[in-house]
Each structure stands twice: as C-alpha cells, then as structure tokens.
Amino acid sequence: MTAHHAAHGIPLRRATAGRRTSGNATIHQINPAAAPAESAALPSAEFADAFRGHAGGVAVITADAGDGPVGFTATSVTSISADPPLLAFSISDQSSSSPTVRQAESVVIHLLGSSQLDIAQLCATSGVDRFADTSIWSRLTTGEPFFPAARTWIRGTVIDRVRAGTATVIIVEASHSGASGSAADETPLVYHSRTWHHLGEHSRVD
C-alpha cells in the first residue's frame, strides 16, 4: 500500500490558516511552516513507522467529477459526527485519484469486508485501469461509481476540504448507505504493518 493509503494527521502545533473556495466546499489552508522552531516536525519515516503498527479498517473511495471514475484504497476514513452524519478521509497529492476527488461534489465510501480483498488490492495498485472490469462496479442513481459487493457503502456530499501538508482532508456529509447481502456475516478487513488481515472470533480479545 503506497503512502497515500495511510492515515494523515494534522500536526499538533500552531499554524496559520487561510481559506479559499472550490465548488461548493471551502478549502482551508494550513501552513506548517509557520510553526515555531522548537516544535520541529517528526521525520516522515519515523511518523510512517509509528502508524505502520496501528491497524486501520480498509475502505475504497470512489468519485467522478465528470472525467471518468476514480477510486483508491484508504485506511484514513473516520466517523466525525452522528448528527449530522459526518465522516472524513485524507488523500495524498501523490495519488492519481487526488485531482478528481478534490473536485468532486460527492463521493462513495466503501467499508470493506474480508471477501472484498480483491477490490482493496485493485484500488491500491497503481498503473492499472481500476474500472476496466465493468462486471464489478456500477453507478448509483445519483451518478457516482460504486462497488455493489462492498460490505457497506456510504454516499455523501463533500462539505469541506482542508489542505494539510502534502494531503487533503475531505469532510463528507452522508446522505445514503447500502450493504451487500452478506454484510451481516462479513468479517471486517483491516490493514496492519503492510499486511491485510480480517477480524473475527480468532482475533477477539476479552
């Protein structure tokens, strides 16, 4: 999994912020360079090592801003609020999906189970047409591309974008959700230390 699939955090330090608009969402600018010298950033390799040992649920995010579908695999999806229903994820500037996701007005977040490992691997592989196989994806009535086999999917409207270092944090208000027929029996897919895993009774800790 490449760097853009890891969770991106906003540095816990003072920063100057500005804002500009893009489509219907506001893009907030965070300037880490404004931090005082005594709070120097943790080296990127050390930061990556710290998160490598932190397991994350696996999701695939899809969007289409008018130039065709894109999708990428992420472990950075997090729930923010239940009322209103808000979630967030981050995407690296290095991701080929980044230009589309940063322009899209809506996205679909797929929360994957272990039987959808193939979808996770497909959308984590660079240099391939992730939508070449038309038998595994479709479009919602609202137009967004999605993978019907996903354990759970959430369609939402982008309400904010926050620039953070070399990534963008996308904040989404959920509007629709759905699940595959086997969702109730599906074991969640997780990513830990560069390896795919699944949760179940075998991994339960009491």
Backbone torsions as a table, in degrees:
resi	resn	phi	psi	omega
1	MET	NA	129.6	-175.8
2	THR	-79.4	176.1	-171.1
3	ALA	-59.3	-30.5	-174.9
4	HIS	-74.5	-6.5	180.0
5	HIS	-88.7	-13.6	178.9
6	ALA	-78.9	159.4	177.5
7	ALA	-69.7	137.9	178.4
8	HIS	-107.1	128.5	177.7
9	GLY	-108.4	150.5	174.7
10	ILE	-84.1	127.8	-177.0
11	PRO	-53.6	135.7	179.8
12	LEU	-84.8	74.8	-179.5
13	ARG	-157.0	167.5	-179.8
14	ARG	-67.6	142.3	179.6
15	ALA	-149.1	153.7	174.6
16	THR	-91.0	145.2	-177.2
17	ALA	-130.9	143.0	172.9
18	GLY	-129.6	-174.6	179.3
19	ARG	-151.9	147.3	171.7
20	ARG	-144.8	166.2	-175.7
21	THR	-109.5	149.0	175.5
22	SER	-144.8	111.9	-176.1
23	GLY	65.0	-130.7	-178.8
24	ASN	-93.7	-2.1	-175.3
25	ALA	-112.9	151.9	176.4
26	THR	-93.3	135.3	176.0
27	ILE	-103.6	117.5	178.2
28	HIS	-91.1	134.0	-179.5
29	GLN	-99.9	126.4	177.0
30	ILE	-112.3	128.8	-175.1
31	ASN	-112.9	91.5	-179.4
32	PRO	-61.0	-23.3	-177.6
33	ALA	-64.2	-17.4	-178.2
34	ALA	-81.6	-4.2	-178.9
35	ALA	-68.9	147.9	178.6
36	PRO	-64.7	153.6	-174.9
37	ALA	-59.6	-31.7	-175.9
38	GLU	-71.7	-10.3	178.1
39	SER	-111.5	54.0	-179.3
40	ALA	-60.5	146.3	-177.0
41	ALA	-67.8	146.3	173.1
42	LEU	-64.9	136.7	178.0
43	PRO	-54.5	140.3	-174.3
44	SER	-59.2	-37.6	-179.8
45	ALA	-65.7	-39.7	179.1
46	GLU	-68.4	-38.0	177.2
47	PHE	-63.6	-44.0	179.3
48	ALA	-63.8	-39.4	178.5
49	ASP	-62.2	-38.7	-179.5
50	ALA	-62.4	-43.6	-178.1
51	PHE	-80.0	-19.1	178.8
52	ARG	-61.7	-30.9	179.7
53	GLY	-89.0	5.0	-179.3
54	HIS	-106.7	111.7	-176.4
55	ALA	-68.0	143.9	178.8
56	GLY	-136.7	143.9	173.9
57	GLY	-64.7	147.1	-175.5
58	VAL	-99.3	131.0	178.2
59	ALA	-132.2	155.4	170.1
60	VAL	-120.1	132.5	-178.4
61	ILE	-115.0	131.1	-179.6
62	THR	-123.4	154.2	179.5
63	ALA	-161.3	164.3	174.1
64	ASP	-151.4	112.1	-179.4
65	ALA	-94.2	11.0	178.4
66	GLY	116.6	-9.5	-179.1
67	ASP	-111.1	17.1	-179.7
68	GLY	109.8	159.2	-174.9
69	PRO	-73.6	147.0	171.8
70	VAL	-132.9	158.2	177.4
71	GLY	-157.1	147.2	177.1
72	PHE	-147.1	156.6	-179.7
73	THR	-93.8	138.3	-175.5
74	ALA	-143.5	150.6	169.8
75	THR	-115.6	10.9	-173.8
76	SER	-96.1	4.0	-178.4
77	VAL	-70.0	133.1	178.9
78	THR	-143.3	143.8	174.7
79	SER	-78.5	136.0	-179.4
80	ILE	-107.9	-47.4	-173.9
81	SER	-150.2	144.1	175.9
82	ALA	-90.7	-27.1	-178.2
83	ASP	-143.9	96.7	3.5
84	PRO	-74.4	160.2	-177.4
85	PRO	-76.0	99.6	-176.5
86	LEU	-119.2	143.5	173.5
87	LEU	-139.8	168.9	-179.6
88	ALA	-145.5	155.4	172.3
89	PHE	-151.4	164.8	178.5
90	SER	-120.4	154.1	177.3
91	ILE	-139.4	132.3	-178.7
92	SER	-75.4	149.7	174.1
93	ASP	-60.6	-23.7	-177.9
94	GLN	-75.9	-15.7	-178.8
95	SER	-71.2	136.1	177.2
96	SER	-66.3	-19.9	179.2
97	SER	-83.1	-12.2	-171.6
98	SER	-57.5	-47.4	-178.3
99	PRO	-58.1	-40.8	-179.5
100	THR	-70.1	-46.2	-177.6
101	VAL	-62.8	-35.7	-179.5
102	ARG	-73.3	-15.9	179.1
103	GLN	-103.8	-20.6	-174.7
104	ALA	-66.5	142.0	177.6
105	GLU	-84.7	-19.1	-179.8
106	SER	-146.5	158.3	-179.5
107	VAL	-143.2	165.7	172.7
108	VAL	-122.5	125.9	179.0
109	ILE	-105.6	120.1	-180.0
110	HIS	-102.8	119.6	176.2
111	LEU	-94.6	113.1	-165.8
112	LEU	-92.3	148.3	170.7
113	GLY	-101.6	173.3	-174.6
114	SER	-63.2	-26.5	-179.3
115	SER	-76.7	-8.4	176.7
116	GLN	-102.4	24.9	177.6
117	LEU	-55.6	-36.5	-178.9
118	ASP	-62.2	-36.4	178.2
119	ILE	-69.6	-41.8	177.5
120	ALA	-59.8	-45.4	-179.2
121	GLN	-67.3	-40.0	179.0
122	LEU	-59.2	-47.8	-175.7
123	CYS	-80.7	-4.8	173.9
124	ALA	-98.4	-3.3	-177.6
125	THR	-95.8	125.9	179.9
126	SER	-87.1	155.9	174.6
127	GLY	78.7	14.7	178.5
128	VAL	-125.2	159.0	174.5
129	ASP	-85.3	103.0	-174.6
130	ARG	-71.9	-9.8	-178.6
131	PHE	-119.8	21.5	-180.0
132	ALA	-68.2	-36.0	-179.5
133	ASP	-87.7	98.1	-175.9
134	THR	-73.8	-4.7	179.7
135	SER	-81.4	-12.6	-175.7
136	ILE	-108.5	-3.5	178.7
137	TRP	-138.8	161.0	-179.8
138	SER	-147.7	-165.0	175.7
139	ARG	-128.2	142.6	172.4
140	LEU	-69.5	165.4	178.0
141	THR	-62.8	-21.0	176.8
142	THR	-85.4	-2.2	172.4
143	GLY	103.9	-15.5	-176.3
144	GLU	-73.6	142.3	174.5
145	PRO	-71.9	143.8	177.0
146	PHE	-154.7	162.7	179.2
147	PHE	-105.7	105.9	-176.0
148	PRO	-60.6	-23.1	-177.2
149	ALA	-76.7	-10.1	-177.4
150	ALA	-57.4	142.5	178.3
151	ARG	-53.5	-48.4	176.9
152	THR	-145.2	141.7	173.4
153	TRP	-129.8	149.2	179.1
154	ILE	-130.8	124.8	175.6
155	ARG	-99.6	136.6	-178.0
156	GLY	-151.1	165.0	178.7
157	THR	-98.6	133.3	177.0
158	VAL	-72.4	122.3	-179.3
159	ILE	-112.0	-12.6	178.6
160	ASP	-161.9	152.4	174.7
161	ARG	-134.9	132.3	-178.3
162	VAL	-122.6	117.7	175.8
163	ARG	-75.4	128.1	-178.7
164	ALA	-140.6	103.8	-178.2
165	GLY	61.3	-125.1	180.0
166	THR	-99.6	24.4	-179.7
167	ALA	-135.8	168.6	173.6
168	THR	-125.8	129.4	174.9
169	VAL	-92.1	124.4	-178.2
170	ILE	-104.9	125.1	178.9
171	ILE	-107.3	129.8	-170.0
172	VAL	-126.8	137.4	170.9
173	GLU	-100.0	119.4	-175.9
174	ALA	-71.3	140.3	179.6
175	SER	-125.9	-27.5	-179.9
176	HIS	-144.5	154.9	173.8
177	SER	-147.8	159.9	178.6
178	GLY	-156.5	171.7	-178.0
179	ALA	-147.6	154.3	175.7
180	SER	-75.8	164.3	-178.0
181	GLY	-62.7	-23.5	-177.8
182	SER	-100.0	12.5	-173.2
183	ALA	-56.9	-38.6	-175.8
184	ALA	-64.3	-29.9	-177.4
185	ASP	-101.3	1.8	-174.6
186	GLU	-79.2	136.1	174.6
187	THR	-91.1	134.6	-176.8
188	PRO	-62.7	145.6	175.3
189	LEU	-95.4	131.0	179.1
190	VAL	-129.4	161.7	-179.5
191	TYR	-125.1	128.4	-177.7
192	HIS	-149.4	128.9	176.6
193	SER	50.7	49.2	176.0
194	ARG	64.2	25.3	-178.1
195	THR	-138.3	143.6	175.9
196	TRP	-82.1	142.2	177.8
197	HIS	-141.0	166.6	171.5
198	HIS	-133.0	148.1	-179.9
199	LEU	-93.0	148.1	178.6
200	GLY	-175.4	-168.0	179.7
201	GLU	-58.4	-32.9	-178.5
202	HIS	-64.8	-24.0	-177.3
203	SER	-105.8	5.7	-178.1
204	ARG	-70.5	136.5	177.4
205	VAL	-120.4	119.4	-179.9
206	ASP	-101.7	NA	NA
